[in-house]
Structure formats: C-alpha cells, structure tokens
Amino acid sequence: MQHSQTHLRSRPISAGHLRAFEAVARHLNFRAAAEEMALTQSAVSRQIQSLEEEVGVSLFLRHTRAVELTSAGAQLLLAVQQSLPRIDMAVRQIRQSAGRKSVSLTTFASFASMWLIPRLEAFQRDNPEIDIRIDASDVAVDLEVADVDIALRYGPREAMPPTAVRLFGENLTPVASPWLIKSSPPIKTPEDITRFTLIEAGDAHRTHLEWLTWRRWFEVNGLERAQPKRWLYFNYAYQMVQAALTGQGVVLARSSLIAESLANGDLVEVLPQHRMDSPMSYWLIAGPRNALRPEIKAFWDWLLLQADTTRGTIGEVPDPDTVDNID
C-alpha cells in the first residue's frame, strides 16, 4: 500500500492501534499477533491499515506468507517499544497505589545508595502503611511538573530555591580500609598519600565538581605537582567508596556520605587533620502540590531527624535552617 504526501497529517495520531502495530512488528506475522491479542486476524489488519492511513505512509511490506517493516515502520517501532513499557509500568504503579499512602522522592544516585537507602528500613518498620518510591537520577527534575513529593538535592545555597531546607554540609577527607593502612608504612604527611593508588571521579576535572578532586587537596596542602602511584577512576561516589572499602586505594570522600563507615571502622581517616571544606550542602525540597499530606510530613520529619544524626556524626554545628518545616 502506497500513500502520497497528501495523506500526511500534522495532528498527533490516535494511540489505540499502536499495541497491534507493536505485536505485528515483533512477530512479523498478522496471525500470530492476532492470537496474542485475542483478536481476529482481520481486526488486527484493519487496525494496522487505519494506523498507516493516519501516519500517511506504509509501515509494512505485505508478502504472500510474511510481512516486513518498512523504514518508516522501523522508525515508529523504535519509539513504540520505548513508550509502551513505560506506559504499562505507570499504569501498574497507579493501580498498585490506588487508595494507598505513598511518598515519591527524587535524588541523585550516590546519595540514594550511600545515605538514604541504608536508613530507609527504619522508616518502613515504623510506617508500614506508607509506600516509598525513589527516583535516583543525576538529572534534576522540575518539581513544578513532575509527580514528585520531595527532592533531595546537592549544591550551594545560591542554586537552591528559597524554600529549600539545609540538611547538612560536607567536608572532604582521605579515607581507606584499615587493612590497607596497616599493611603499608605509616601515613604522617600529605606527601605520604602519593605512595598509594588514589581513587577519583573520572569526570571531576571537566565538571563543576572540581573541589572534590585530589588535585585541589594537594594544592591546599602545598603539593601542586604531586602525583600518586597510580589513578583509579569511577563514575559515581558510591563506586569510589566501594573500591576503598575493598582496599584498592585511598579516596577523597565526602564525610557526610561515609559517616557510618567511619563510625563502624570499615573506613578510617588517614589524615584527619587535613580535612578540606566543601562549598556544597545537601538540601530538602518539598514538591509544590503535596506538602501537606500527612505521609509526606511524616517522611519529611524523619529525614530531618536523620540529618540531625549525620550532623552530629561529622561534627557539624547545627544550622538554623534545619529547624524549618513544611507547615
């Protein structure tokens, strides 16, 4: 079936026939697609024909015993295969959460892995009726349009909205596994660090995270030209800390994210007198539409209590912003 350019449409197509299209494209067989969808073969054929008329071009080449995708059909299939599973997942989540209390939050992957998730069991134990949905992504979502109740963000005060509540700050400190330190000569000066493999973010020098780098730490300690035994690079902070936990080197870690590992002895500060301040802090932000729901207030208050514990662990003086609430 061929369609002229006059059949092309400028309005969006209706989505009702896309599932039939995906089934036919996956099987490359109308009969198999019809059996899967519990429809007659002629019904599936009519849906595909209607879709082709809406799109304005042929999506399949019909042969005697088989069909194949046209280039336009392959292009549409790529989009449909990405979209339908997301729609199905969203519907499942809506059905599961109907009538239930839930809190959705967004944060970045390292913070979720290293700070939030290890503490979350306590909240779930005390609040079994509240479902938690975490979206861990390093791309900040727009709270004005996203279906998110709470955001946990990382950055300087000037990058945060006026309503943001500061949880805690951070400093950077060299840490390693105890057995790596015990198996090596004593570390007494910053220069001694160069005997070890140093662990760092691979993109730190090309991004706004320059203050997290070993190069900055060396400069602060008067060692501008220092070079370590070797470098070991990772994408995420939790990967770098995991490498340090397994004795692969020394990492310049964010104290607030490794506070528990230091407290229980899994990691040790190798030069505690050479901590380096960071201009960054961790922030709590409420979504604009859901701040007054009781389950969100409960989770908000719990996060503030956890932040208070972290401030105490890293020795940070309480910040007056942390007494704010969302009432």
LUMFIVEX-400973 format. One record per residue (C-alpha): residue number from 1; residue in one letter; y, z, x. Coordinates in Angstrom, 2 decimals. Layout:
residues N
<i=NUM	aa=a	north=Y	up=Z	east=X>
...
end
This chain:
residues 327
<i=1	aa=m	north=0.00	up=0.00	east=0.00>
<i=2	aa=q	north=3.35	up=-1.01	east=1.46>
<i=3	aa=h	north=6.73	up=0.34	east=0.41>
<i=4	aa=s	north=10.08	up=-1.31	east=1.02>
<i=5	aa=q	north=13.11	up=0.53	east=2.26>
<i=6	aa=t	north=14.44	up=0.59	east=-1.32>
<i=7	aa=h	north=11.78	up=3.17	east=-2.14>
<i=8	aa=l	north=13.09	up=5.67	east=0.41>
<i=9	aa=r	north=14.51	up=8.84	east=-1.10>
<i=10	aa=s	north=17.36	up=11.06	east=0.06>
<i=11	aa=r	north=16.39	up=14.04	east=-2.11>
<i=12	aa=p	north=13.68	up=16.52	east=-1.00>
<i=13	aa=i	north=10.16	up=15.74	east=-2.16>
<i=14	aa=s	north=8.28	up=17.99	east=-4.54>
<i=15	aa=a	north=5.74	up=20.14	east=-2.68>
<i=16	aa=g	north=2.94	up=20.04	east=-5.25>
<i=17	aa=h	north=0.95	up=17.23	east=-3.63>
<i=18	aa=l	north=1.12	up=18.45	east=-0.03>
<i=19	aa=r	north=-2.07	up=20.51	east=-0.23>
<i=20	aa=a	north=-4.02	up=17.46	east=-1.43>
<i=21	aa=f	north=-2.45	up=15.43	east=1.37>
<i=22	aa=e	north=-3.50	up=18.03	east=3.97>
<i=23	aa=a	north=-7.08	up=18.10	east=2.67>
<i=24	aa=v	north=-7.42	up=14.30	east=2.71>
<i=25	aa=a	north=-5.83	up=14.09	east=6.17>
<i=26	aa=r	north=-8.19	up=16.77	east=7.50>
<i=27	aa=h	north=-11.35	up=15.17	east=6.08>
<i=28	aa=l	north=-10.13	up=11.56	east=6.20>
<i=29	aa=n	north=-12.11	up=11.25	east=3.00>
<i=30	aa=f	north=-10.91	up=11.45	east=-0.60>
<i=31	aa=r	north=-14.28	up=12.60	east=-1.98>
<i=32	aa=a	north=-14.63	up=15.47	east=0.49>
<i=33	aa=a	north=-11.05	up=16.56	east=-0.19>
<i=34	aa=a	north=-11.67	up=16.46	east=-3.93>
<i=35	aa=e	north=-14.81	up=18.61	east=-3.61>
<i=36	aa=e	north=-12.93	up=21.15	east=-1.53>
<i=37	aa=m	north=-10.12	up=21.37	east=-4.08>
<i=38	aa=a	north=-12.44	up=21.32	east=-7.12>
<i=39	aa=l	north=-10.72	up=18.19	east=-8.46>
<i=40	aa=t	north=-11.92	up=14.72	east=-9.29>
<i=41	aa=q	north=-11.54	up=12.05	east=-6.64>
<i=42	aa=s	north=-9.24	up=10.07	east=-8.92>
<i=43	aa=a	north=-6.98	up=13.13	east=-9.37>
<i=44	aa=v	north=-6.61	up=13.54	east=-5.61>
<i=45	aa=s	north=-5.96	up=9.81	east=-5.25>
<i=46	aa=r	north=-3.20	up=9.98	east=-7.87>
<i=47	aa=q	north=-1.58	up=12.92	east=-6.05>
<i=48	aa=i	north=-1.56	up=11.02	east=-2.76>
<i=49	aa=q	north=-0.16	up=7.92	east=-4.45>
<i=50	aa=s	north=2.62	up=9.96	east=-6.07>
<i=51	aa=l	north=3.44	up=11.56	east=-2.71>
<i=52	aa=e	north=3.62	up=8.18	east=-1.00>
<i=53	aa=e	north=5.96	up=6.93	east=-3.70>
<i=54	aa=e	north=8.21	up=9.95	east=-3.19>
<i=55	aa=v	north=8.21	up=9.61	east=0.59>
<i=56	aa=g	north=8.69	up=5.86	east=0.41>
<i=57	aa=v	north=6.02	up=4.79	east=2.91>
<i=58	aa=s	north=2.22	up=4.66	east=3.09>
<i=59	aa=l	north=0.62	up=7.79	east=4.52>
<i=60	aa=f	north=-2.94	up=6.44	east=4.72>
<i=61	aa=l	north=-4.62	up=3.16	east=5.54>
<i=62	aa=r	north=-7.40	up=2.64	east=2.98>
<i=63	aa=h	north=-10.61	up=1.07	east=4.27>
<i=64	aa=t	north=-13.83	up=0.40	east=2.41>
<i=65	aa=r	north=-15.60	up=3.60	east=3.43>
<i=66	aa=a	north=-12.88	up=5.65	east=5.11>
<i=67	aa=v	north=-9.17	up=6.27	east=5.40>
<i=68	aa=e	north=-6.95	up=6.85	east=8.39>
<i=69	aa=l	north=-3.47	up=8.26	east=8.80>
<i=70	aa=t	north=-0.52	up=6.00	east=9.39>
<i=71	aa=s	north=2.05	up=7.09	east=11.97>
<i=72	aa=a	north=4.19	up=8.42	east=9.11>
<i=73	aa=g	north=1.18	up=10.30	east=7.75>
<i=74	aa=a	north=0.51	up=11.86	east=11.15>
<i=75	aa=q	north=4.14	up=12.96	east=11.36>
<i=76	aa=l	north=4.02	up=14.56	east=7.92>
<i=77	aa=l	north=0.65	up=16.20	east=8.65>
<i=78	aa=l	north=2.08	up=18.00	east=11.68>
<i=79	aa=a	north=4.82	up=19.55	east=9.53>
<i=80	aa=v	north=2.44	up=20.40	east=6.68>
<i=81	aa=q	north=-0.10	up=22.05	east=8.99>
<i=82	aa=q	north=2.65	up=24.28	east=10.35>
<i=83	aa=s	north=4.14	up=25.11	east=6.96>
<i=84	aa=l	north=1.24	up=25.69	east=4.57>
<i=85	aa=p	north=-0.38	up=28.54	east=6.57>
<i=86	aa=r	north=2.98	up=30.30	east=6.77>
<i=87	aa=i	north=3.47	up=29.94	east=3.01>
<i=88	aa=d	north=-0.05	up=31.21	east=2.35>
<i=89	aa=m	north=0.49	up=34.19	east=4.64>
<i=90	aa=a	north=3.79	up=35.04	east=2.94>
<i=91	aa=v	north=2.11	up=34.91	east=-0.48>
<i=92	aa=r	north=-0.71	up=37.17	east=0.74>
<i=93	aa=q	north=1.80	up=39.68	east=2.05>
<i=94	aa=i	north=3.74	up=39.58	east=-1.24>
<i=95	aa=r	north=0.59	up=40.14	east=-3.25>
<i=96	aa=q	north=-0.60	up=42.97	east=-1.00>
<i=97	aa=s	north=2.77	up=44.73	east=-1.04>
<i=98	aa=a	north=3.39	up=44.40	east=-4.78>
<i=99	aa=g	north=4.12	up=47.87	east=-6.11>
<i=100	aa=r	north=3.71	up=49.48	east=-2.67>
<i=101	aa=k	north=6.25	up=51.22	east=-0.46>
<i=102	aa=s	north=6.88	up=49.30	east=2.73>
<i=103	aa=v	north=9.25	up=49.12	east=5.69>
<i=104	aa=s	north=9.78	up=45.94	east=7.69>
<i=105	aa=l	north=11.41	up=46.04	east=11.09>
<i=106	aa=t	north=12.22	up=43.67	east=13.88>
<i=107	aa=t	north=12.39	up=44.45	east=17.58>
<i=108	aa=f	north=11.58	up=42.85	east=20.91>
<i=109	aa=a	north=8.03	up=42.67	east=22.23>
<i=110	aa=s	north=8.27	up=45.07	east=25.18>
<i=111	aa=f	north=9.96	up=47.79	east=23.13>
<i=112	aa=a	north=7.35	up=47.46	east=20.39>
<i=113	aa=s	north=4.47	up=47.67	east=22.88>
<i=114	aa=m	north=5.80	up=50.40	east=25.15>
<i=115	aa=w	north=7.83	up=52.69	east=22.87>
<i=116	aa=l	north=7.28	up=52.09	east=19.17>
<i=117	aa=i	north=3.57	up=51.40	east=18.73>
<i=118	aa=p	north=2.30	up=54.36	east=20.79>
<i=119	aa=r	north=4.28	up=56.69	east=18.48>
<i=120	aa=l	north=3.59	up=54.94	east=15.20>
<i=121	aa=e	north=0.29	up=56.68	east=14.44>
<i=122	aa=a	north=2.14	up=59.95	east=13.87>
<i=123	aa=f	north=4.36	up=58.41	east=11.20>
<i=124	aa=q	north=1.40	up=56.74	east=9.50>
<i=125	aa=r	north=-0.51	up=60.01	east=9.47>
<i=126	aa=d	north=2.38	up=61.85	east=7.79>
<i=127	aa=n	north=3.31	up=58.98	east=5.45>
<i=128	aa=p	north=0.05	up=57.27	east=4.42>
<i=129	aa=e	north=1.67	up=55.70	east=1.35>
<i=130	aa=i	north=4.16	up=53.63	east=3.38>
<i=131	aa=d	north=3.15	up=50.25	east=4.83>
<i=132	aa=i	north=4.80	up=49.14	east=8.08>
<i=133	aa=r	north=5.41	up=45.51	east=9.05>
<i=134	aa=i	north=6.61	up=44.83	east=12.61>
<i=135	aa=d	north=8.05	up=41.50	east=13.74>
<i=136	aa=a	north=8.12	up=41.64	east=17.54>
<i=137	aa=s	north=10.18	up=38.76	east=18.92>
<i=138	aa=d	north=12.69	up=38.36	east=21.73>
<i=139	aa=v	north=14.88	up=36.26	east=19.43>
<i=140	aa=a	north=17.21	up=38.45	east=17.36>
<i=141	aa=v	north=17.00	up=37.72	east=13.64>
<i=142	aa=d	north=20.01	up=37.54	east=11.34>
<i=143	aa=l	north=19.80	up=40.66	east=9.18>
<i=144	aa=e	north=22.06	up=39.09	east=6.56>
<i=145	aa=v	north=19.43	up=36.52	east=5.65>
<i=146	aa=a	north=16.13	up=37.89	east=7.00>
<i=147	aa=d	north=13.78	up=40.01	east=4.90>
<i=148	aa=v	north=14.02	up=42.91	east=7.33>
<i=149	aa=d	north=14.87	up=46.53	east=6.63>
<i=150	aa=i	north=15.52	up=47.85	east=10.15>
<i=151	aa=a	north=16.26	up=46.32	east=13.54>
<i=152	aa=l	north=15.69	up=47.99	east=16.91>
<i=153	aa=r	north=17.91	up=46.24	east=19.43>
<i=154	aa=y	north=18.70	up=46.40	east=23.14>
<i=155	aa=g	north=22.11	up=45.72	east=24.64>
<i=156	aa=p	north=25.59	up=47.06	east=25.43>
<i=157	aa=r	north=27.75	up=48.66	east=22.72>
<i=158	aa=e	north=30.07	up=45.65	east=22.51>
<i=159	aa=a	north=27.15	up=43.42	east=21.48>
<i=160	aa=m	north=26.18	up=45.67	east=18.54>
<i=161	aa=p	north=27.60	up=45.79	east=15.01>
<i=162	aa=p	north=29.84	up=48.76	east=14.12>
<i=163	aa=t	north=27.08	up=50.34	east=12.03>
<i=164	aa=a	north=24.57	up=50.44	east=14.90>
<i=165	aa=v	north=23.31	up=53.90	east=15.87>
<i=166	aa=r	north=22.59	up=54.51	east=19.53>
<i=167	aa=l	north=19.08	up=55.84	east=20.17>
<i=168	aa=f	north=19.18	up=56.35	east=23.94>
<i=169	aa=g	north=20.30	up=54.71	east=27.15>
<i=170	aa=e	north=18.35	up=53.92	east=30.27>
<i=171	aa=n	north=18.28	up=54.01	east=34.00>
<i=172	aa=l	north=16.08	up=52.12	east=36.42>
<i=173	aa=t	north=13.70	up=53.90	east=38.77>
<i=174	aa=p	north=10.97	up=52.69	east=41.18>
<i=175	aa=v	north=7.53	up=53.77	east=39.94>
<i=176	aa=a	north=3.93	up=53.20	east=40.96>
<i=177	aa=s	north=0.45	up=54.52	east=40.28>
<i=178	aa=p	north=-0.35	up=57.84	east=42.03>
<i=179	aa=w	north=-3.33	up=56.46	east=43.89>
<i=180	aa=l	north=-1.29	up=53.57	east=45.34>
<i=181	aa=i	north=1.23	up=56.08	east=46.71>
<i=182	aa=k	north=-1.48	up=58.40	east=48.06>
<i=183	aa=s	north=-3.21	up=55.54	east=49.86>
<i=184	aa=s	north=-0.01	up=54.49	east=51.69>
<i=185	aa=p	north=2.34	up=56.09	east=54.21>
<i=186	aa=p	north=4.96	up=58.35	east=52.57>
<i=187	aa=i	north=7.97	up=56.70	east=50.94>
<i=188	aa=k	north=11.05	up=58.54	east=52.16>
<i=189	aa=t	north=13.83	up=55.93	east=52.13>
<i=190	aa=p	north=14.69	up=52.83	east=50.08>
<i=191	aa=e	north=13.71	up=50.67	east=53.04>
<i=192	aa=d	north=10.15	up=52.02	east=52.83>
<i=193	aa=i	north=9.79	up=50.22	east=49.49>
<i=194	aa=t	north=9.62	up=46.89	east=51.32>
<i=195	aa=r	north=6.12	up=47.75	east=52.55>
<i=196	aa=f	north=4.82	up=47.20	east=49.03>
<i=197	aa=t	north=4.41	up=44.36	east=46.58>
<i=198	aa=l	north=7.40	up=44.52	east=44.25>
<i=199	aa=i	north=6.94	up=43.66	east=40.58>
<i=200	aa=e	north=9.76	up=41.93	east=38.70>
<i=201	aa=a	north=10.62	up=39.74	east=35.71>
<i=202	aa=g	north=10.31	up=36.10	east=36.69>
<i=203	aa=d	north=13.47	up=35.04	east=34.87>
<i=204	aa=a	north=15.64	up=38.10	east=35.61>
<i=205	aa=h	north=17.87	up=36.24	east=38.08>
<i=206	aa=r	north=18.54	up=33.40	east=35.62>
<i=207	aa=t	north=19.44	up=35.53	east=32.61>
<i=208	aa=h	north=21.74	up=38.35	east=31.51>
<i=209	aa=l	north=19.20	up=40.88	east=32.89>
<i=210	aa=e	north=20.48	up=40.73	east=36.45>
<i=211	aa=w	north=20.99	up=44.51	east=36.54>
<i=212	aa=l	north=17.22	up=45.01	east=36.16>
<i=213	aa=t	north=16.42	up=43.30	east=39.45>
<i=214	aa=w	north=15.21	up=44.70	east=42.74>
<i=215	aa=r	north=17.98	up=42.70	east=44.43>
<i=216	aa=r	north=20.60	up=44.80	east=42.67>
<i=217	aa=w	north=18.72	up=48.01	east=43.52>
<i=218	aa=f	north=18.59	up=47.02	east=47.19>
<i=219	aa=e	north=22.33	up=46.21	east=47.18>
<i=220	aa=v	north=23.16	up=49.58	east=45.62>
<i=221	aa=n	north=21.17	up=51.22	east=48.40>
<i=222	aa=g	north=22.80	up=49.20	east=51.18>
<i=223	aa=l	north=19.86	up=46.85	east=51.83>
<i=224	aa=e	north=21.34	up=43.49	east=50.84>
<i=225	aa=r	north=18.90	up=41.47	east=52.99>
<i=226	aa=a	north=15.74	up=43.44	east=52.33>
<i=227	aa=q	north=12.54	up=41.54	east=51.49>
<i=228	aa=p	north=9.28	up=43.09	east=50.32>
<i=229	aa=k	north=5.74	up=42.47	east=51.48>
<i=230	aa=r	north=5.34	up=40.09	east=48.52>
<i=231	aa=w	north=6.62	up=39.49	east=44.99>
<i=232	aa=l	north=4.67	up=39.65	east=41.73>
<i=233	aa=y	north=6.41	up=38.16	east=38.69>
<i=234	aa=f	north=5.75	up=38.60	east=34.95>
<i=235	aa=n	north=7.46	up=37.58	east=31.71>
<i=236	aa=y	north=7.61	up=40.95	east=29.95>
<i=237	aa=a	north=8.34	up=44.56	east=30.85>
<i=238	aa=y	north=5.03	up=45.82	east=29.47>
<i=239	aa=q	north=3.17	up=43.34	east=31.72>
<i=240	aa=m	north=5.06	up=44.61	east=34.76>
<i=241	aa=v	north=4.30	up=48.24	east=33.93>
<i=242	aa=q	north=0.64	up=47.42	east=33.30>
<i=243	aa=a	north=0.44	up=45.86	east=36.76>
<i=244	aa=a	north=1.96	up=49.01	east=38.27>
<i=245	aa=l	north=-0.48	up=51.22	east=36.33>
<i=246	aa=t	north=-3.37	up=49.32	east=37.93>
<i=247	aa=g	north=-1.94	up=49.77	east=41.43>
<i=248	aa=q	north=-0.77	up=46.22	east=42.04>
<i=249	aa=g	north=2.67	up=47.19	east=43.28>
<i=250	aa=v	north=5.91	up=49.06	east=42.65>
<i=251	aa=v	north=8.02	up=48.22	east=39.60>
<i=252	aa=l	north=11.69	up=48.98	east=38.94>
<i=253	aa=a	north=11.06	up=50.35	east=35.45>
<i=254	aa=r	north=13.24	up=51.37	east=32.53>
<i=255	aa=s	north=12.88	up=55.14	east=32.37>
<i=256	aa=s	north=13.09	up=55.30	east=28.59>
<i=257	aa=l	north=10.10	up=52.98	east=28.19>
<i=258	aa=i	north=7.84	up=54.76	east=30.68>
<i=259	aa=a	north=8.81	up=58.37	east=29.92>
<i=260	aa=e	north=5.35	up=59.27	east=28.61>
<i=261	aa=s	north=3.57	up=57.58	east=31.54>
<i=262	aa=l	north=5.66	up=59.68	east=33.90>
<i=263	aa=a	north=5.09	up=62.84	east=31.87>
<i=264	aa=n	north=1.30	up=62.47	east=31.87>
<i=265	aa=g	north=1.10	up=61.40	east=35.52>
<i=266	aa=d	north=-0.08	up=57.81	east=35.01>
<i=267	aa=l	north=3.01	up=56.70	east=36.94>
<i=268	aa=v	north=5.14	up=58.54	east=39.50>
<i=269	aa=e	north=8.71	up=58.03	east=40.64>
<i=270	aa=v	north=8.58	up=57.13	east=44.30>
<i=271	aa=l	north=12.29	up=57.77	east=44.99>
<i=272	aa=p	north=13.65	up=59.85	east=42.06>
<i=273	aa=q	north=16.90	up=60.48	east=43.90>
<i=274	aa=h	north=17.59	up=56.73	east=43.85>
<i=275	aa=r	north=17.68	up=56.03	east=40.13>
<i=276	aa=m	north=20.10	up=53.29	east=39.10>
<i=277	aa=d	north=22.18	up=53.35	east=35.92>
<i=278	aa=s	north=21.97	up=50.50	east=33.44>
<i=279	aa=p	north=24.76	up=49.38	east=31.10>
<i=280	aa=m	north=22.23	up=48.85	east=28.31>
<i=281	aa=s	north=21.15	up=51.09	east=25.44>
<i=282	aa=y	north=18.71	up=50.97	east=22.55>
<i=283	aa=w	north=20.11	up=50.75	east=19.03>
<i=284	aa=l	north=19.03	up=51.29	east=15.44>
<i=285	aa=i	north=20.48	up=48.98	east=12.77>
<i=286	aa=a	north=19.84	up=49.05	east=9.03>
<i=287	aa=g	north=19.49	up=45.85	east=7.03>
<i=288	aa=p	north=22.42	up=45.37	east=4.62>
<i=289	aa=r	north=20.40	up=45.47	east=1.39>
<i=290	aa=n	north=17.72	up=48.13	east=1.79>
<i=291	aa=a	north=19.32	up=51.13	east=3.47>
<i=292	aa=l	north=18.98	up=53.50	east=0.52>
<i=293	aa=r	north=15.29	up=53.08	east=-0.27>
<i=294	aa=p	north=13.53	up=56.43	east=0.33>
<i=295	aa=e	north=10.79	up=54.98	east=2.53>
<i=296	aa=i	north=13.39	up=53.35	east=4.79>
<i=297	aa=k	north=15.34	up=56.60	east=5.02>
<i=298	aa=a	north=12.11	up=58.40	east=5.98>
<i=299	aa=f	north=11.32	up=55.90	east=8.72>
<i=300	aa=w	north=14.94	up=55.94	east=9.92>
<i=301	aa=d	north=14.93	up=59.72	east=10.25>
<i=302	aa=w	north=11.59	up=59.60	east=12.05>
<i=303	aa=l	north=12.96	up=57.07	east=14.57>
<i=304	aa=l	north=15.92	up=59.37	east=15.27>
<i=305	aa=l	north=13.56	up=62.26	east=15.96>
<i=306	aa=q	north=11.51	up=60.11	east=18.33>
<i=307	aa=a	north=14.70	up=59.02	east=20.09>
<i=308	aa=d	north=15.74	up=62.65	east=20.50>
<i=309	aa=t	north=12.42	up=63.36	east=22.21>
<i=310	aa=t	north=12.89	up=60.39	east=24.53>
<i=311	aa=r	north=16.41	up=61.52	east=25.47>
<i=312	aa=g	north=15.03	up=64.90	east=26.38>
<i=313	aa=t	north=12.22	up=63.38	east=28.44>
<i=314	aa=i	north=14.56	up=61.21	east=30.51>
<i=315	aa=g	north=17.17	up=63.97	east=30.79>
<i=316	aa=e	north=19.90	up=62.21	east=28.84>
<i=317	aa=v	north=22.74	up=64.22	east=27.35>
<i=318	aa=p	north=22.73	up=63.79	east=23.55>
<i=319	aa=d	north=25.11	up=61.12	east=22.30>
<i=320	aa=p	north=27.23	up=61.94	east=19.22>
<i=321	aa=d	north=26.33	up=58.58	east=17.70>
<i=322	aa=t	north=22.75	up=59.70	east=17.29>
<i=323	aa=v	north=23.62	up=62.15	east=14.54>
<i=324	aa=d	north=24.72	up=59.30	east=12.29>
<i=325	aa=n	north=22.62	up=58.47	east=9.25>
<i=326	aa=i	north=22.42	up=55.68	east=6.72>
<i=327	aa=d	north=23.67	up=57.62	east=3.70>
end
